[in-house]
Amino acid sequence: MPRVIGGKPMKVWLGPVMGLRGATDREWHLSVLLVIDVEAPPDLVWRIAHEGAPQAAPAPRLIGRPHGQCAWRYELQITRDAQDSVIEYSLGDIGPCQIIVPAAGAAPRMAYASCNGFSNPRDMKRIKNKNALWSDLLKVHSGTPFHLLLLGGDQVYSDALWEQVPPIKRWAELRRKRRLDAPFDAGMREAVDKFFFDLYWSRWSQREPQQAFASIPTLMMWDDHDIFDGWGSYPDNELKCDVFREIFGIARAYFRMFQLQLGEGETLASAIPGQAHFTYGHHLGSLTIVALDMRSERTETQVMSKSSWDAAYAWMEALPEHAHLLVMTSIPVVHPDFSVLERLLGRLPGRQELEDDLKDHWNSRTHKEERLRFIHRLLALSAAKRCRVTLLSGDVHVAAVGIIDSRRSQGSDRYAQVINQLTSSGIVHPPPPGMALHFLESMGDKVEEPDRDLTTRMLPFPGTEHRFIGCRNWLSLTPDSEGRIWCEWHVEGEPRSFTKVVHPCTA
């Protein structure tokens, strides 16, 4: 039923969705997205729980009109106290909702998730409780609250585009030459816009993710399924054809509006300068988070352009010493080389999904040099700044721990020569077929040597012989007073989490 605000009915399509805009040691800057069907938005009123009088947020900004609706962004600046603060907020009759703001100068407690959807209808039908892991995350949050929710890609799955949008389906059935030359007409635009609006609405308005988005400020970065499967890994003439580029433009507009809460022409305050896309970073006490945009410039031969890499490296190299740097890379940097699996795909059930992903992986032949440069720059940064580097990844629908180990600088802190990669995927998407998991395990004990005195490998999970957990999962990240991060994988069907501790570099 529509909600009633000020005596008028109002349909809420999406929201509230909390986002982190920025932070200092003394302030926590937040935004709130609300997508409704009326021009007159409700007031946002907030207060520190059980203290003082309610305060009204500044009037919201209209950041877009998605499919004829109104997307409003509210902004809040909350002073951080000596202890965590419980903040209550309401939007008319929506709420009260609660978020937790971390204490002044403290590093936030975080949850990380990826792959919030299904790549094919068969998976959707065979999963009984689709949001069981969201329920688990909310249960943990109710006991030990999270300050931030990091979402590392595939916040929606657009795979049904090719079957559910009639003009796009007809286009996809054309001969290849006609497809590449075909214009993107007004009928296509209207249908694709409606598809993406309905996709976000149907996924994000479900009770469990909606509750999480309303109660934990988010930081999001997109991956291919937020556009369509394998975006950027197609031949150049396909990526540049009119239909592909226009679909990308619509997906990009929805990503900007709903995931980053930006209007067209706006730039994130946290955007890394010197690059024209969506890579951003936040300093959060002893932690720094960098989210790399690995889709906007992706082609068969590059993941990011040289200018974008240079901008990201320059920003990271300005970090203070002894910080802990978390780098969100949507696709794992450390993962088995799928060129072996590629030769076996003909024998595997569910092989099409794996085959589509092969060119996306860092170990794809055309990305290996770029990957090696990335690894060397992170190791150099870690050694120079005494900065512990940890990679956060998703995409592959398993939980995993990878490690990059350099033996080039024997005199420096060993922790500065080791980069951990924590992979958590998916919170909704099911794992790969059993035979694919078997092949992953069979390759998981191999040590790769991408360069002299440099190795990468997968680690067994503590207490197991497995390097890959083939169940739905999400990850919690809890900093402690000694600068460590306690990393816990919460796995469907497991009574206890799997834990790894990442230590800081020594002073």
Summary of the structure (lengths in Angstrom):
residues: 507
radius of gyration: 22.3
end to end distance: 57.9
largest distance: 70.7
contacts: 1716
relative contact order: 0.11
helix: 31%
strand: 28%
